[in-house]
Amino acid sequence: MALLEGSLNTAIGASLLLVIRLLPLSLPPHVPHILHHIRTSGYTLLRDPHHNKGLAFTEKERDAHYLRGLLPPAVLNQDLQEKRLMHNLRQYKVPLQRYMAMMDFQERNERLFYKLLIDNVEELLPVVYTPTVGEACQKYGSIFRRPQSLYIIDFFMGKILEVLKNWPERSIQVIVVTNGERILGLGDLGCQGMGIPVGKLSLYTTLGGLHPSVCLPVTIDVGTNNEQLLKDEFYIGLKQRRATGQEYAELLHELMCAVKQNYGERVLIHVNFANHNAFELLAKYSKTHLGTTSVVLAELIASLKLVGGSLAELTFLFLGAGEAGTGIAELIALEISKQTKAPLEETRKKIWLVNSKGLIVHSRMESLQHFKKPWAHEHEPIRALVDAVQSIKPTVLIGSLGIGKTFTKEVVEAMTSFNFLTLLICMTLLIL
């Protein structure tokens, strides 16, 4: 199964709501049984982030794994180590410094890294993922320390299966792929978009219980059109213009086939692809779904218990008409069509979209991208969101645009002026 997510941050762990056959793995509580068949020196063990426990190694474990003299004498349990690290982490006032410190923890002691995340979810998720990961991707070349992922480069064509086999883990269940073309509304960051798959998979372990060993982050590097990166001496990706067309399509198809051949039927999640590539993926692969849309539809169905009625009785207004907004709108229209047996063209008429140029209406048809045209209804042009709210009188207002402070007091008051209960769905905290 392949899954395509929009480029905006949605409810944390959105893709975890998918029905996926995954191994019920948890972080192993003890090291000895893992290392039973691993003949390695204690020095090497301390530099293996998957097995290192730092000062939490017991006296018995220090004898068994040749660690005597390689560690200070104190034995600190994980709770005490966590307390010390959180104290140190809170000394950093700059979010990117916290991000770099967390990545350092992950590279030294993976188990402790996830204990920190699990026990301090609200405080640390914004550090390892949005919003901080956006800045980390912009500066990824400067802060790069060690590879955390697999890189698929355009000249690997014909050899991608061999490249996949270079990854040390064999029981992969979930793969997150980006081509770095549209990172969190920051534009084309090329190879440096890798921070997104790494961060997203950290969420899957923290919130979904997936063992890190079954997760594989991948970046497809076919170049970048970002002039600043092409001139950056520290840029870690290919310094060439982004490959497109048939060459790119063949590379992506080979990757999809190689994943299936090497790992079997697994969940493959595409993130932060540009609009044109995102919709081509949706059209080409029949088992592809929009993860973001599934979450929002689930939220709407659950909210009916509060507002009553059915989806068909609601009127929807979207702020944002990119792949996320139009994808959600389409799934809502499909669900209403399924429930009411009405044609899809009819159910779409209850859904309105506003983009940067205002309400999407029929008079704008010629200037619209193809995926926005189904949402161009007959109506006079409206520029401002608050005016669209007052005119359309929606029951549900959904924000999928990464621009801050757009759900203003005036917009919310307009919504409540004609609704007893108002549904506001914000796909990013920037909107509030």
DRENDO-1510 file (C-alpha; in Angstrom, 1 decimal, always signed):
<recs>
REC; n; res; u; v; w
REC; 1; MET; +0.0; +0.0; +0.0 .
REC; 2; ALA; +1.2; +3.5; -0.8 .
REC; 3; LEU; +0.1; +6.5; +1.1 .
REC; 4; LEU; +0.4; +10.1; +0.1 .
REC; 5; GLU; +0.4; +12.9; +2.6 .
REC; 6; GLY; +0.0; +16.7; +1.9 .
REC; 7; SER; +2.8; +19.1; +2.6 .
REC; 8; LEU; +1.2; +20.7; +5.6 .
REC; 9; ASN; +1.4; +19.4; +9.1 .
REC; 10; THR; -1.8; +17.7; +10.2 .
REC; 11; ALA; -2.9; +16.1; +13.4 .
REC; 12; ILE; +0.2; +14.5; +14.9 .
REC; 13; GLY; +0.6; +10.9; +13.8 .
REC; 14; ALA; -2.1; +11.2; +11.1 .
REC; 15; SER; -1.0; +8.1; +9.2 .
REC; 16; LEU; -1.3; +6.0; +12.4 .
REC; 17; LEU; -5.0; +5.8; +11.9 .
REC; 18; LEU; -4.6; +3.6; +8.8 .
REC; 19; VAL; -5.4; -0.1; +9.2 .
REC; 20; ILE; -1.9; -1.6; +8.8 .
REC; 21; ARG; -0.6; -5.0; +9.5 .
REC; 22; LEU; +2.3; -4.2; +11.6 .
REC; 23; LEU; +4.4; -6.3; +14.0 .
REC; 24; PRO; +3.5; -5.5; +17.6 .
REC; 25; LEU; +7.0; -4.4; +18.4 .
REC; 26; SER; +8.0; -2.3; +21.4 .
REC; 27; LEU; +11.4; -1.1; +22.5 .
REC; 28; PRO; +13.3; -4.0; +24.0 .
REC; 29; PRO; +13.7; -3.6; +27.7 .
REC; 30; HIS; +17.1; -5.3; +28.0 .
REC; 31; VAL; +20.2; -5.5; +26.0 .
REC; 32; PRO; +21.7; -8.9; +26.8 .
REC; 33; HIS; +19.3; -11.0; +24.7 .
REC; 34; ILE; +19.8; -8.7; +21.7 .
REC; 35; LEU; +23.5; -9.0; +21.9 .
REC; 36; HIS; +23.6; -12.8; +22.6 .
REC; 37; HIS; +24.8; -13.5; +19.0 .
REC; 38; ILE; +26.7; -10.3; +18.5 .
REC; 39; ARG; +30.4; -10.7; +19.1 .
REC; 40; THR; +31.7; -7.1; +19.5 .
REC; 41; SER; +33.9; -5.1; +21.7 .
REC; 42; GLY; +32.6; -3.0; +24.5 .
REC; 43; TYR; +34.0; +0.1; +22.9 .
REC; 44; THR; +32.0; -0.7; +19.7 .
REC; 45; LEU; +28.9; -1.4; +21.8 .
REC; 46; LEU; +29.0; +2.1; +23.3 .
REC; 47; ARG; +29.0; +3.6; +19.9 .
REC; 48; ASP; +26.1; +1.5; +18.6 .
REC; 49; PRO; +23.0; +3.7; +19.2 .
REC; 50; HIS; +20.6; +0.8; +18.8 .
REC; 51; HIS; +22.1; -1.1; +21.7 .
REC; 52; ASN; +24.0; +1.4; +23.8 .
REC; 53; LYS; +22.5; +2.1; +27.3 .
REC; 54; GLY; +25.2; +4.5; +28.5 .
REC; 55; LEU; +25.5; +4.6; +32.3 .
REC; 56; ALA; +22.4; +2.4; +32.6 .
REC; 57; PHE; +24.5; -0.8; +31.9 .
REC; 58; THR; +24.4; -2.8; +35.1 .
REC; 59; GLU; +27.5; -4.2; +36.9 .
REC; 60; LYS; +26.7; -7.6; +35.4 .
REC; 61; GLU; +26.3; -6.2; +31.9 .
REC; 62; ARG; +29.5; -4.3; +32.1 .
REC; 63; ASP; +31.3; -7.6; +32.9 .
REC; 64; ALA; +29.5; -9.5; +30.2 .
REC; 65; HIS; +30.1; -7.0; +27.4 .
REC; 66; TYR; +33.7; -6.0; +28.2 .
REC; 67; LEU; +32.7; -2.5; +29.4 .
REC; 68; ARG; +34.9; -2.3; +32.5 .
REC; 69; GLY; +37.0; +0.8; +32.4 .
REC; 70; LEU; +35.1; +2.2; +29.4 .
REC; 71; LEU; +32.4; +3.9; +31.6 .
REC; 72; PRO; +32.5; +5.9; +34.8 .
REC; 73; PRO; +31.7; +3.8; +37.8 .
REC; 74; ALA; +28.2; +5.2; +38.5 .
REC; 75; VAL; +25.2; +3.2; +37.4 .
REC; 76; LEU; +22.3; +5.5; +36.5 .
REC; 77; ASN; +18.9; +4.1; +35.6 .
REC; 78; GLN; +17.1; +5.4; +32.5 .
REC; 79; ASP; +14.8; +7.6; +34.6 .
REC; 80; LEU; +17.8; +9.4; +36.1 .
REC; 81; GLN; +19.5; +9.7; +32.7 .
REC; 82; GLU; +16.3; +11.2; +31.3 .
REC; 83; LYS; +16.1; +13.7; +34.1 .
REC; 84; ARG; +19.6; +14.8; +33.5 .
REC; 85; LEU; +19.1; +15.1; +29.7 .
REC; 86; MET; +15.9; +17.0; +30.0 .
REC; 87; HIS; +17.6; +19.5; +32.4 .
REC; 88; ASN; +20.4; +20.0; +29.8 .
REC; 89; LEU; +17.9; +20.3; +26.9 .
REC; 90; ARG; +15.9; +23.0; +28.7 .
REC; 91; GLN; +19.0; +25.1; +28.9 .
REC; 92; TYR; +18.8; +25.7; +25.1 .
REC; 93; LYS; +16.6; +28.6; +24.2 .
REC; 94; VAL; +16.9; +28.3; +20.5 .
REC; 95; PRO; +14.6; +25.5; +19.0 .
REC; 96; LEU; +17.2; +24.5; +16.4 .
REC; 97; GLN; +19.7; +23.9; +19.2 .
REC; 98; ARG; +17.2; +21.6; +20.9 .
REC; 99; TYR; +16.7; +19.8; +17.6 .
REC; 100; MET; +20.4; +19.2; +17.2 .
REC; 101; ALA; +20.7; +18.0; +20.8 .
REC; 102; MET; +17.8; +15.5; +20.3 .
REC; 103; MET; +19.4; +14.2; +17.1 .
REC; 104; ASP; +22.7; +13.8; +19.1 .
REC; 105; PHE; +20.8; +11.7; +21.7 .
REC; 106; GLN; +19.3; +9.6; +18.9 .
REC; 107; GLU; +22.7; +8.9; +17.4 .
REC; 108; ARG; +24.2; +7.9; +20.8 .
REC; 109; ASN; +21.4; +6.1; +22.6 .
REC; 110; GLU; +18.3; +5.4; +20.6 .
REC; 111; ARG; +16.4; +3.8; +23.5 .
REC; 112; LEU; +16.9; +6.9; +25.7 .
REC; 113; PHE; +16.0; +9.2; +22.8 .
REC; 114; TYR; +12.6; +7.5; +22.6 .
REC; 115; LYS; +12.1; +7.4; +26.3 .
REC; 116; LEU; +12.6; +11.2; +26.3 .
REC; 117; LEU; +10.0; +11.6; +23.5 .
REC; 118; ILE; +7.4; +9.2; +25.0 .
REC; 119; ASP; +7.6; +10.8; +28.5 .
REC; 120; ASN; +7.7; +14.4; +27.2 .
REC; 121; VAL; +5.5; +14.3; +24.1 .
REC; 122; GLU; +4.0; +17.7; +24.3 .
REC; 123; GLU; +7.3; +19.4; +24.9 .
REC; 124; LEU; +9.5; +17.5; +22.5 .
REC; 125; LEU; +7.3; +16.7; +19.5 .
REC; 126; PRO; +7.5; +20.4; +18.3 .
REC; 127; VAL; +11.3; +20.0; +18.6 .
REC; 128; VAL; +11.8; +16.8; +16.5 .
REC; 129; TYR; +9.0; +17.6; +14.0 .
REC; 130; THR; +7.1; +20.7; +13.1 .
REC; 131; PRO; +7.7; +23.5; +13.4 .
REC; 132; THR; +11.4; +23.1; +14.2 .
REC; 133; VAL; +12.1; +20.5; +11.6 .
REC; 134; GLY; +11.4; +23.1; +8.9 .
REC; 135; GLU; +14.4; +25.2; +9.9 .
REC; 136; ALA; +16.4; +22.0; +10.4 .
REC; 137; CYS; +15.8; +21.0; +6.7 .
REC; 138; GLN; +16.8; +24.5; +5.5 .
REC; 139; LYS; +20.1; +24.1; +7.4 .
REC; 140; TYR; +20.5; +20.4; +7.0 .
REC; 141; GLY; +23.8; +20.6; +5.1 .
REC; 142; SER; +25.4; +22.7; +7.9 .
REC; 143; ILE; +24.2; +20.6; +10.8 .
REC; 144; PHE; +24.6; +17.2; +9.1 .
REC; 145; ARG; +26.5; +14.7; +11.4 .
REC; 146; ARG; +25.8; +11.2; +10.2 .
REC; 147; PRO; +23.4; +9.6; +7.8 .
REC; 148; GLN; +20.0; +8.6; +9.2 .
REC; 149; SER; +18.4; +7.4; +6.1 .
REC; 150; LEU; +18.6; +5.9; +2.6 .
REC; 151; TYR; +19.3; +8.1; -0.4 .
REC; 152; ILE; +18.0; +7.2; -3.9 .
REC; 153; ILE; +19.8; +9.2; -6.5 .
REC; 154; ASP; +18.9; +9.4; -10.2 .
REC; 155; PHE; +22.0; +7.6; -11.4 .
REC; 156; PHE; +21.0; +4.6; -9.3 .
REC; 157; MET; +18.6; +3.8; -12.2 .
REC; 158; GLY; +18.6; +0.0; -12.7 .
REC; 159; LYS; +20.3; -0.6; -9.4 .
REC; 160; ILE; +17.7; +0.6; -6.8 .
REC; 161; LEU; +17.0; -3.0; -5.6 .
REC; 162; GLU; +20.7; -3.4; -4.8 .
REC; 163; VAL; +20.7; +0.0; -3.0 .
REC; 164; LEU; +17.8; -1.1; -0.9 .
REC; 165; LYS; +19.7; -4.2; +0.2 .
REC; 166; ASN; +22.4; -1.9; +1.6 .
REC; 167; TRP; +20.1; -0.9; +4.4 .
REC; 168; PRO; +21.0; -3.1; +7.4 .
REC; 169; GLU; +17.4; -3.8; +8.6 .
REC; 170; ARG; +15.4; -6.5; +6.9 .
REC; 171; SER; +12.0; -6.5; +8.6 .
REC; 172; ILE; +10.9; -3.1; +7.2 .
REC; 173; GLN; +7.2; -2.4; +7.7 .
REC; 174; VAL; +6.8; +1.4; +7.0 .
REC; 175; ILE; +8.8; +3.5; +4.5 .
REC; 176; VAL; +8.5; +7.3; +4.4 .
REC; 177; VAL; +9.7; +8.8; +1.1 .
REC; 178; THR; +10.2; +12.5; +0.1 .
REC; 179; ASN; +11.7; +14.1; -3.0 .
REC; 180; GLY; +12.2; +17.3; -1.1 .
REC; 181; GLU; +10.3; +19.4; -3.6 .
REC; 182; ARG; +7.8; +21.1; -1.4 .
REC; 183; ILE; +8.9; +20.9; +2.3 .
REC; 184; LEU; +6.3; +22.3; +4.7 .
REC; 185; GLY; +5.6; +25.3; +2.5 .
REC; 186; LEU; +9.3; +26.2; +2.4 .
REC; 187; GLY; +9.7; +25.2; -1.2 .
REC; 188; ASP; +12.3; +23.0; -2.9 .
REC; 189; LEU; +14.9; +21.9; -0.3 .
REC; 190; GLY; +16.2; +19.0; -2.4 .
REC; 191; CYS; +18.1; +16.4; -0.5 .
REC; 192; GLN; +17.8; +18.4; +2.7 .
REC; 193; GLY; +14.1; +17.4; +3.0 .
REC; 194; MET; +15.4; +14.2; +4.6 .
REC; 195; GLY; +14.6; +15.7; +8.0 .
REC; 196; ILE; +10.9; +15.2; +7.3 .
REC; 197; PRO; +10.9; +11.3; +6.9 .
REC; 198; VAL; +13.3; +11.0; +9.8 .
REC; 199; GLY; +11.1; +13.2; +12.0 .
REC; 200; LYS; +7.8; +11.6; +10.9 .
REC; 201; LEU; +9.1; +8.1; +11.6 .
REC; 202; SER; +10.1; +9.3; +15.1 .
REC; 203; LEU; +6.4; +10.1; +15.7 .
REC; 204; TYR; +5.4; +6.7; +14.5 .
REC; 205; THR; +7.6; +5.1; +17.1 .
REC; 206; THR; +6.7; +7.5; +19.9 .
REC; 207; LEU; +2.9; +7.6; +19.3 .
REC; 208; GLY; +2.3; +4.3; +17.4 .
REC; 209; GLY; +4.7; +2.0; +19.1 .
REC; 210; LEU; +6.5; +1.0; +16.0 .
REC; 211; HIS; +10.0; -0.3; +16.7 .
REC; 212; PRO; +12.6; +1.9; +15.0 .
REC; 213; SER; +14.1; -1.0; +13.2 .
REC; 214; VAL; +10.9; -1.5; +11.0 .
REC; 215; CYS; +11.0; +2.1; +9.8 .
REC; 216; LEU; +12.9; +3.3; +6.8 .
REC; 217; PRO; +13.3; +7.0; +5.8 .
REC; 218; VAL; +14.1; +7.6; +2.1 .
REC; 219; THR; +14.9; +10.7; +0.1 .
REC; 220; ILE; +14.8; +10.7; -3.7 .
REC; 221; ASP; +17.5; +13.1; -4.9 .
REC; 222; VAL; +17.1; +14.1; -8.5 .
REC; 223; GLY; +18.5; +17.6; -7.9 .
REC; 224; THR; +16.9; +20.9; -6.8 .
REC; 225; ASN; +15.7; +24.1; -8.4 .
REC; 226; ASN; +16.7; +26.1; -5.3 .
REC; 227; GLU; +19.4; +28.5; -6.5 .
REC; 228; GLN; +20.6; +29.2; -3.0 .
REC; 229; LEU; +21.2; +25.5; -2.3 .
REC; 230; LEU; +22.9; +25.0; -5.7 .
REC; 231; LYS; +25.4; +27.7; -4.7 .
REC; 232; ASP; +25.8; +26.5; -1.1 .
REC; 233; GLU; +29.2; +24.8; -0.6 .
REC; 234; PHE; +27.7; +22.8; +2.3 .
REC; 235; TYR; +24.7; +21.4; +0.4 .
REC; 236; ILE; +24.7; +17.6; +0.7 .
REC; 237; GLY; +22.6; +16.7; -2.3 .
REC; 238; LEU; +23.2; +16.6; -6.1 .
REC; 239; LYS; +24.1; +20.1; -7.4 .
REC; 240; GLN; +22.0; +19.9; -10.6 .
REC; 241; ARG; +18.6; +21.1; -11.8 .
REC; 242; ARG; +15.7; +18.8; -10.7 .
REC; 243; ALA; +15.1; +15.9; -13.1 .
REC; 244; THR; +11.5; +15.7; -14.4 .
REC; 245; GLY; +9.4; +14.0; -16.9 .
REC; 246; GLN; +9.9; +10.4; -18.1 .
REC; 247; GLU; +13.3; +10.1; -16.4 .
REC; 248; TYR; +11.8; +11.0; -13.0 .
REC; 249; ALA; +8.8; +8.8; -13.5 .
REC; 250; GLU; +10.9; +5.7; -14.3 .
REC; 251; LEU; +13.1; +6.2; -11.3 .
REC; 252; LEU; +10.0; +6.5; -9.0 .
REC; 253; HIS; +8.4; +3.4; -10.5 .
REC; 254; GLU; +11.6; +1.4; -10.1 .
REC; 255; LEU; +11.7; +2.4; -6.5 .
REC; 256; MET; +8.1; +1.3; -5.9 .
REC; 257; CYS; +8.8; -2.0; -7.6 .
REC; 258; ALA; +12.0; -2.6; -5.7 .
REC; 259; VAL; +10.4; -1.9; -2.4 .
REC; 260; LYS; +7.7; -4.5; -3.1 .
REC; 261; GLN; +10.3; -7.0; -4.3 .
REC; 262; ASN; +12.6; -6.5; -1.3 .
REC; 263; TYR; +10.2; -6.0; +1.5 .
REC; 264; GLY; +6.9; -7.3; +0.2 .
REC; 265; GLU; +3.5; -5.5; +0.6 .
REC; 266; ARG; +4.4; -2.7; +3.0 .
REC; 267; VAL; +3.1; +0.8; +3.8 .
REC; 268; LEU; +5.0; +3.4; +1.7 .
REC; 269; ILE; +4.2; +7.0; +2.6 .
REC; 270; HIS; +5.0; +9.9; +0.2 .
REC; 271; VAL; +5.4; +13.2; +1.9 .
REC; 272; ASN; +6.1; +16.8; +0.7 .
REC; 273; PHE; +5.9; +16.1; -3.0 .
REC; 274; ALA; +4.9; +19.0; -5.2 .
REC; 275; ASN; +1.3; +19.2; -6.5 .
REC; 276; HIS; +1.9; +17.9; -10.0 .
REC; 277; ASN; +3.9; +14.8; -8.7 .
REC; 278; ALA; +1.4; +14.2; -5.9 .
REC; 279; PHE; -1.6; +13.9; -8.2 .
REC; 280; GLU; +0.3; +11.8; -10.7 .
REC; 281; LEU; +1.1; +9.4; -7.9 .
REC; 282; LEU; -2.6; +9.2; -6.9 .
REC; 283; ALA; -3.6; +8.6; -10.4 .
REC; 284; LYS; -1.0; +5.9; -11.2 .
REC; 285; TYR; -1.0; +3.7; -8.1 .
REC; 286; SER; -4.4; +2.2; -7.5 .
REC; 287; LYS; -3.7; +1.4; -3.8 .
REC; 288; THR; -2.7; +5.0; -3.1 .
REC; 289; HIS; -4.6; +7.0; -0.5 .
REC; 290; LEU; -4.4; +10.4; +1.0 .
REC; 291; GLY; -3.5; +10.0; +4.7 .
REC; 292; THR; -4.4; +13.6; +5.6 .
REC; 293; THR; -7.8; +13.3; +4.1 .
REC; 294; SER; -8.6; +10.1; +6.0 .
REC; 295; VAL; -7.9; +11.8; +9.3 .
REC; 296; VAL; -10.0; +14.9; +8.5 .
REC; 297; LEU; -12.9; +12.7; +7.3 .
REC; 298; ALA; -12.7; +10.7; +10.5 .
REC; 299; GLU; -12.8; +13.9; +12.5 .
REC; 300; LEU; -15.9; +15.0; +10.7 .
REC; 301; ILE; -17.7; +11.8; +11.1 .
REC; 302; ALA; -16.9; +11.8; +14.8 .
REC; 303; SER; -18.1; +15.4; +15.2 .
REC; 304; LEU; -21.5; +14.4; +13.9 .
REC; 305; LYS; -22.2; +13.0; +17.3 .
REC; 306; LEU; -22.0; +16.6; +18.6 .
REC; 307; VAL; -23.7; +18.6; +15.9 .
REC; 308; GLY; -26.1; +15.9; +14.7 .
REC; 309; GLY; -27.3; +15.2; +11.2 .
REC; 310; SER; -25.2; +13.8; +8.3 .
REC; 311; LEU; -22.3; +14.9; +6.2 .
REC; 312; ALA; -24.8; +15.7; +3.3 .
REC; 313; GLU; -26.5; +18.3; +5.5 .
REC; 314; LEU; -23.3; +20.3; +6.1 .
REC; 315; THR; -21.7; +23.0; +4.0 .
REC; 316; PHE; -17.9; +23.1; +3.8 .
REC; 317; LEU; -15.5; +26.0; +3.3 .
REC; 318; PHE; -11.8; +25.4; +2.9 .
REC; 319; LEU; -9.0; +27.9; +3.4 .
REC; 320; GLY; -6.3; +26.4; +1.1 .
REC; 321; ALA; -6.7; +24.7; -2.2 .
REC; 322; GLY; -3.5; +22.7; -2.6 .
REC; 323; GLU; -3.1; +19.0; -2.6 .
REC; 324; ALA; -4.2; +18.7; +1.0 .
REC; 325; GLY; -7.3; +20.9; +0.7 .
REC; 326; THR; -8.5; +19.5; -2.6 .
REC; 327; GLY; -7.7; +15.9; -1.5 .
REC; 328; ILE; -9.8; +16.3; +1.7 .
REC; 329; ALA; -12.6; +18.0; -0.3 .
REC; 330; GLU; -12.7; +15.1; -2.8 .
REC; 331; LEU; -12.8; +12.4; -0.1 .
REC; 332; ILE; -15.7; +14.3; +1.7 .
REC; 333; ALA; -17.6; +14.5; -1.6 .
REC; 334; LEU; -17.0; +10.8; -2.3 .
REC; 335; GLU; -18.2; +9.9; +1.1 .
REC; 336; ILE; -21.4; +12.0; +0.7 .
REC; 337; SER; -22.0; +10.4; -2.7 .
REC; 338; LYS; -21.6; +7.0; -1.2 .
REC; 339; GLN; -24.1; +7.7; +1.6 .
REC; 340; THR; -26.7; +9.5; -0.5 .
REC; 341; LYS; -26.2; +7.8; -3.9 .
REC; 342; ALA; -26.0; +11.3; -5.4 .
REC; 343; PRO; -23.6; +12.0; -8.3 .
REC; 344; LEU; -20.1; +13.2; -7.3 .
REC; 345; GLU; -20.6; +16.3; -9.4 .
REC; 346; GLU; -23.6; +17.1; -7.2 .
REC; 347; THR; -22.0; +16.5; -3.8 .
REC; 348; ARG; -19.1; +18.7; -4.7 .
REC; 349; LYS; -21.4; +21.7; -4.8 .
REC; 350; LYS; -21.7; +21.7; -1.0 .
REC; 351; ILE; -17.9; +22.2; -0.8 .
REC; 352; TRP; -16.2; +25.6; -1.4 .
REC; 353; LEU; -12.5; +26.4; -1.5 .
REC; 354; VAL; -10.6; +29.7; -0.9 .
REC; 355; ASN; -7.0; +30.1; -2.1 .
REC; 356; SER; -4.6; +33.0; -2.1 .
REC; 357; LYS; -6.7; +34.8; -4.7 .
REC; 358; GLY; -10.0; +34.3; -3.1 .
REC; 359; LEU; -13.0; +32.1; -3.5 .
REC; 360; ILE; -12.6; +29.6; -6.3 .
REC; 361; VAL; -15.5; +30.3; -8.7 .
REC; 362; HIS; -16.4; +29.5; -12.3 .
REC; 363; SER; -15.3; +32.9; -13.6 .
REC; 364; ARG; -11.7; +31.9; -12.6 .
REC; 365; MET; -11.8; +28.6; -14.5 .
REC; 366; GLU; -9.2; +29.4; -17.2 .
REC; 367; SER; -6.5; +30.4; -14.6 .
REC; 368; LEU; -7.0; +27.4; -12.3 .
REC; 369; GLN; -4.8; +24.3; -12.1 .
REC; 370; HIS; -6.6; +21.2; -13.3 .
REC; 371; PHE; -7.1; +19.7; -9.8 .
REC; 372; LYS; -8.9; +22.9; -8.6 .
REC; 373; LYS; -11.4; +23.1; -11.5 .
REC; 374; PRO; -14.0; +20.7; -10.1 .
REC; 375; TRP; -14.4; +23.2; -7.2 .
REC; 376; ALA; -15.1; +26.2; -9.3 .
REC; 377; HIS; -18.8; +26.9; -8.6 .
REC; 378; GLU; -21.1; +29.6; -9.9 .
REC; 379; HIS; -20.7; +32.6; -7.5 .
REC; 380; GLU; -19.6; +36.1; -7.6 .
REC; 381; PRO; -15.8; +36.6; -6.9 .
REC; 382; ILE; -14.9; +37.1; -3.3 .
REC; 383; ARG; -11.4; +38.0; -2.1 .
REC; 384; ALA; -11.4; +37.9; +1.7 .
REC; 385; LEU; -12.1; +34.8; +3.8 .
REC; 386; VAL; -14.4; +36.6; +6.2 .
REC; 387; ASP; -16.5; +37.8; +3.3 .
REC; 388; ALA; -16.6; +34.2; +1.9 .
REC; 389; VAL; -17.8; +32.9; +5.3 .
REC; 390; GLN; -20.6; +35.5; +5.4 .
REC; 391; SER; -21.7; +34.7; +1.9 .
REC; 392; ILE; -21.4; +30.9; +1.8 .
REC; 393; LYS; -22.5; +30.4; +5.5 .
REC; 394; PRO; -20.6; +27.2; +5.9 .
REC; 395; THR; -21.2; +24.7; +8.8 .
REC; 396; VAL; -17.6; +23.6; +8.7 .
REC; 397; LEU; -14.5; +25.7; +8.2 .
REC; 398; ILE; -11.3; +23.8; +7.4 .
REC; 399; GLY; -7.9; +25.4; +7.3 .
REC; 400; SER; -5.2; +23.7; +5.2 .
REC; 401; LEU; -3.1; +26.8; +4.4 .
REC; 402; GLY; +0.3; +27.3; +6.0 .
REC; 403; ILE; -0.2; +31.0; +6.6 .
REC; 404; GLY; -0.4; +32.4; +10.1 .
REC; 405; LYS; -3.3; +34.1; +11.9 .
REC; 406; THR; -5.9; +33.5; +9.2 .
REC; 407; PHE; -8.7; +32.2; +11.4 .
REC; 408; THR; -9.2; +35.7; +13.0 .
REC; 409; LYS; -11.6; +36.8; +15.6 .
REC; 410; GLU; -13.8; +38.3; +12.8 .
REC; 411; VAL; -13.8; +35.0; +10.9 .
REC; 412; VAL; -14.8; +32.9; +14.0 .
REC; 413; GLU; -17.5; +35.5; +15.0 .
REC; 414; ALA; -18.9; +35.3; +11.5 .
REC; 415; MET; -19.1; +31.5; +11.7 .
REC; 416; THR; -20.9; +31.6; +15.0 .
REC; 417; SER; -23.4; +34.2; +13.9 .
REC; 418; PHE; -25.3; +31.7; +11.9 .
REC; 419; ASN; -24.3; +28.4; +13.4 .
REC; 420; PHE; -25.4; +27.1; +16.8 .
REC; 421; LEU; -22.4; +24.7; +16.7 .
REC; 422; THR; -19.4; +25.6; +14.5 .
REC; 423; LEU; -16.8; +23.1; +13.3 .
REC; 424; LEU; -13.3; +24.5; +12.9 .
REC; 425; ILE; -10.6; +22.1; +11.7 .
REC; 426; CYS; -7.1; +23.5; +11.7 .
REC; 427; MET; -4.5; +21.4; +10.0 .
REC; 428; THR; -1.7; +23.6; +11.3 .
REC; 429; LEU; -1.4; +25.7; +14.4 .
REC; 430; LEU; -0.2; +28.6; +12.2 .
REC; 431; ILE; -3.8; +29.2; +11.2 .
REC; 432; LEU; -4.9; +30.2; +14.7 .
</recs>
